[in-house]
Amino acid sequence: MHLAVPLISNQIIRDELVKCEEDLAAGKSLGESIKKIKVLPPIVGHLVAVGEESGAIVSSLHEIAEAFEQEKTTLFLRSTQP
């Protein structure tokens, strides 16, 4: 996370992920930290927590990324239709 957080352009998300980094350094779980981020859908924190618990964090993050990408595409297509 330390390398990725500075690359995030959304200041609100970046600030929240800095807090997650601090939680991780204090020994807390990433899923529980992400659940505190109010600007993210609650399912994100739950999926991360499940990924952590099952040892499949990479696939959980991939699933989240795909869902956000699909949502972005859907919103874009809706905004361009008359």
C-alpha positions in Angstrom: 0.0 0.0 0.0 2.8 2.3 0.8 3.7 2.5 -2.9 0.2 2.7 -4.3 -1.4 5.3 -2.0 0.5 8.3 -3.4 -0.7 7.4 -6.9 -4.3 7.8 -6.0 -5.7 11.0 -7.4 -8.8 11.2 -5.3 -7.6 13.1 -2.1 -10.5 11.8 0.1 -9.7 8.1 -0.8 -6.0 8.7 -0.5 -6.4 10.2 3.0 -8.6 7.3 4.1 -6.0 4.8 2.8 -3.3 6.5 4.7 -5.4 5.8 7.8 -5.6 2.2 6.7 -1.8 2.0 6.4 -1.6 3.3 10.0 -4.1 0.6 11.1 -2.0 -2.1 9.3 1.1 -0.9 11.0 -0.7 -1.2 14.3 -1.6 -4.8 13.5 -5.2 -4.3 12.5 -6.8 -6.0 9.5 -7.1 -4.3 6.1 -10.7 -5.4 5.8 -11.7 -3.9 9.1 -9.9 -0.7 8.2 -11.5 -0.4 4.8 -15.0 -0.9 6.3 -14.4 2.4 8.1 -14.1 4.3 4.8 -17.6 5.8 4.4 -17.1 6.8 0.7 -16.7 3.2 -0.3 -19.6 0.7 -0.6 -19.7 -1.5 2.5 -19.2 -4.6 0.3 -15.6 -3.5 -0.4 -14.6 -3.9 3.2 -16.4 -7.2 3.5 -14.8 -8.6 0.3 -11.4 -7.6 1.5 -12.0 -9.2 4.9 -13.1 -12.4 3.3 -10.1 -12.4 1.1 -7.8 -11.9 4.1 -9.5 -14.7 6.0 -9.5 -17.1 3.1 -6.0 -16.3 1.9 -7.4 -15.1 -1.4 -6.9 -11.3 -1.0 -5.5 -10.9 -4.5 -8.6 -12.5 -6.1 -10.8 -10.4 -3.8 -9.1 -7.2 -4.9 -9.3 -8.2 -8.5 -13.1 -8.9 -8.1 -13.5 -5.4 -6.5 -11.5 -3.8 -9.3 -13.7 -5.5 -12.0 -16.9 -4.4 -10.3 -15.7 -0.8 -10.1 -14.6 -0.9 -13.8 -18.0 -2.3 -14.8 -19.8 0.3 -12.8 -17.7 3.1 -14.4 -18.5 1.7 -17.9 -22.2 1.5 -17.1 -22.4 5.1 -15.8 -20.4 6.3 -18.8 -22.8 4.6 -21.2 -25.8 6.0 -19.4 -24.4 9.5 -19.5 -23.8 9.4 -23.2 -27.3 8.1 -24.2 -30.0 10.6 -25.1 
